[in-house]
Amino acid sequence: MSSPMRISDAIRAQLRAVLLEESDLIEFLSHARREEIDGDAGALRCSGMLPVRRPWDPETFEPRQVQVDLRWVEEAWEVGAVRGLEPSPA
């Protein structure tokens, strides 16, 4: 996805909680499957598997099924929600 992206502080915090960076999410979005949300061409849901670092062993990764909701707002895609990144129980 080569268009500009807007990622809120809340989404950034969600990414940090599972040891991901914005660039990890943007890379995922460039390869994720996309579909319109409720027939709205200005809203997309991207889904796929995203490798997430294990909290107690950050050198290894576990695949997570992730869904990201995007909306086209003022010449950029805005990340509205990321589901599937909830931290694993210890």
C-alpha positions in Angstrom: 0.0 0.0 0.0 1.9 3.0 -1.3 -0.5 5.8 -0.2 0.3 7.8 2.9 -0.8 6.3 6.2 -2.0 7.8 9.4 -1.6 5.8 12.6 -3.0 7.2 15.8 -1.1 7.2 19.1 -3.5 4.6 20.4 -2.6 2.2 17.6 1.1 2.9 18.1 0.7 2.0 21.7 -1.1 -1.2 20.7 1.8 -2.1 18.4 4.5 -1.3 21.0 2.6 -3.6 23.5 3.4 -6.6 21.2 6.9 -5.3 20.2 6.0 -4.1 16.7 6.8 -0.9 15.0 4.8 1.2 12.5 7.0 -0.1 9.7 5.9 -3.7 10.6 2.3 -2.7 10.2 2.9 -0.9 7.0 4.8 -3.8 5.5 1.9 -6.2 6.5 -0.6 -3.9 4.8 1.4 -3.9 1.6 0.8 -7.7 1.3 -2.5 -8.2 3.2 -5.7 -9.3 1.5 -8.0 -6.3 1.1 -11.8 -6.1 0.9 -14.3 -3.3 1.0 -16.2 -2.8 4.3 -19.9 -2.9 3.7 -19.6 -1.9 0.1 -17.9 1.4 1.1 -15.0 2.1 -1.4 -13.5 4.5 1.2 -13.1 1.8 3.8 -11.0 -1.4 3.6 -10.4 -4.4 5.9 -7.0 -5.9 5.4 -6.4 -9.4 6.8 -3.6 -12.0 6.9 -0.9 -13.5 9.1 1.5 -11.2 10.8 4.6 -12.4 12.6 4.7 -11.0 16.2 7.6 -11.2 18.5 7.2 -13.5 21.5 7.4 -11.4 24.7 9.7 -13.7 26.6 11.9 -14.5 23.6 11.8 -11.4 21.2 14.2 -13.2 18.8 11.4 -15.6 17.8 8.0 -14.9 16.3 4.6 -16.4 16.3 2.1 -15.9 13.5 -1.1 -14.0 14.4 -4.3 -13.7 12.3 -4.7 -9.9 12.1 -7.4 -7.6 10.7 -6.8 -3.9 10.1 -9.6 -1.5 9.3 -8.6 1.5 7.1 -10.5 4.5 5.9 -9.5 7.0 3.2 -9.5 10.4 4.9 -8.0 13.6 3.4 -5.6 12.0 1.0 -4.3 9.2 3.3 -5.3 5.9 4.7 -6.2 6.1 8.4 -5.8 3.0 10.6 -9.1 2.7 12.5 -8.6 -0.6 14.3 -6.2 -3.5 14.6 -7.7 -6.8 15.8 -5.7 -9.9 16.6 -2.7 -8.3 18.3 -3.8 -8.7 21.9 -0.8 -9.7 24.0 -0.6 -13.4 24.7 -1.1 -14.4 28.3 2.2 -15.1 30.0 
